[in-house]
């Protein structure tokens, strides 16, 4: 089973943003810290999901267990619906990616259990601040 941990963060609302992606495949792991455009925290969370889903496409014939501390992202995947029209434009791409997986599960976890993805998302923001 592949474990995918995702997190999005922004410094301001909107503000500089980043996505953290942590993929565990047995003893192997991948850590990604992705700089995002200026956006809200919710947008950064959805962006992190999309990046994570794309990154895991090479594992699409395996079980993917995604973990997020965003209740909005969790609900969007579980229901395949985004209530807030401000974020609804993410849904077609999310659904298209989800449809490529044989088995994909998502679970909401407390922030303290998502420390690696959170750190990676914050690193992306810090990296952008250093460049400014």
C-alpha positions in Angstrom: 0.0 0.0 0.0 1.2 3.5 -0.9 0.7 6.2 1.8 0.2 9.7 0.5 0.3 12.6 3.1 -0.6 16.0 1.7 -0.8 19.5 3.2 -1.1 23.0 1.9 -0.1 26.2 3.7 -0.2 29.9 3.1 1.4 32.9 4.8 -1.6 35.1 4.7 -5.1 34.5 3.3 -4.3 34.9 0.5 -0.5 34.9 0.6 2.6 33.0 -0.4 1.7 29.4 -0.4 3.2 25.9 -0.6 2.3 22.3 -0.9 3.8 19.4 1.0 3.7 15.9 -0.4 5.0 12.9 1.5 4.7 9.5 -0.2 5.7 6.3 1.6 6.1 3.1 -0.4 7.4 0.5 2.1 10.9 1.6 3.1 11.1 4.1 0.2 9.7 7.6 0.5 9.5 10.8 -1.6 9.2 14.3 -0.1 8.2 17.2 -2.2 8.1 20.9 -1.2 6.2 22.7 -3.9 6.1 26.5 -4.2 2.6 27.8 -5.2 1.3 31.1 -6.4 -0.3 33.5 -3.9 -3.5 31.8 -2.7 -5.7 31.0 0.3 -4.9 28.1 2.6 -7.9 26.1 1.2 -6.7 26.6 -2.3 -3.2 25.4 -1.3 -4.8 22.3 0.3 -6.6 21.4 -3.0 -3.4 22.1 -5.0 -1.5 19.7 -2.7 -4.1 17.0 -3.4 -3.8 17.5 -7.1 0.0 17.4 -7.0 -0.1 14.3 -4.8 -2.5 12.5 -7.1 -0.4 13.3 -10.1 2.7 12.1 -8.4 1.1 8.8 -7.4 -0.1 8.0 -11.0 2.8 5.5 -11.4 1.3 3.6 -8.4 -2.3 3.6 -9.8 -2.5 -0.2 -9.8 -1.8 -0.3 -6.1 -3.8 0.7 -3.1 -3.3 4.4 -2.4 -4.1 5.6 1.2 -4.2 9.4 1.3 -4.1 11.3 4.5 -4.9 15.0 5.0 -5.6 17.3 7.9 -8.0 19.4 5.7 -11.6 18.5 6.3 -12.6 20.4 3.1 -10.3 18.2 1.0 -11.4 15.0 2.8 -15.1 15.9 2.1 -14.4 16.8 -1.5 -12.8 13.4 -2.2 -15.3 11.4 -0.2 -18.4 13.1 -1.8 -16.8 14.0 -5.1 -18.4 17.4 -4.5 -17.1 20.8 -3.4 -19.8 22.9 -1.7 -18.0 26.3 -1.9 -18.3 27.7 -5.5 -15.0 29.5 -4.9 -13.1 26.1 -5.0 -15.5 24.1 -7.3 -13.1 24.6 -10.3 -10.8 22.1 -8.7 -13.3 19.3 -8.8 -13.2 18.2 -12.5 -9.4 17.7 -12.3 -9.6 15.9 -8.9 -12.3 13.6 -10.2 -10.5 12.9 -13.4 -7.3 11.9 -11.4 -9.3 9.8 -8.9 -10.9 7.9 -11.7 -7.4 6.6 -12.8 -6.9 4.7 -9.6 -8.2 1.2 -8.9 -8.3 1.7 -5.2 -8.0 5.1 -3.5 -8.9 5.9 0.0 -8.7 9.2 1.9 -8.7 9.7 5.6 -8.8 12.9 7.7 -6.0 13.0 10.3 -5.2 15.6 13.0 -2.5 18.1 12.1 0.0 16.6 14.5 -0.1 13.3 12.5 0.7 15.2 9.3 3.9 16.8 10.5 6.1 15.8 7.5 3.7 17.2 4.9 3.1 20.3 6.9 6.9 20.9 7.3 7.3 20.5 3.5 4.5 23.0 2.7 6.0 25.5 5.1 9.5 25.0 3.6 8.0 26.0 0.2 6.8 29.3 1.7 10.1 29.9 3.4 11.9 29.3 0.2 9.8 31.9 -1.6 10.3 34.5 1.2 14.1 33.9 0.9 14.0 34.8 -2.8 12.1 38.0 -2.2 
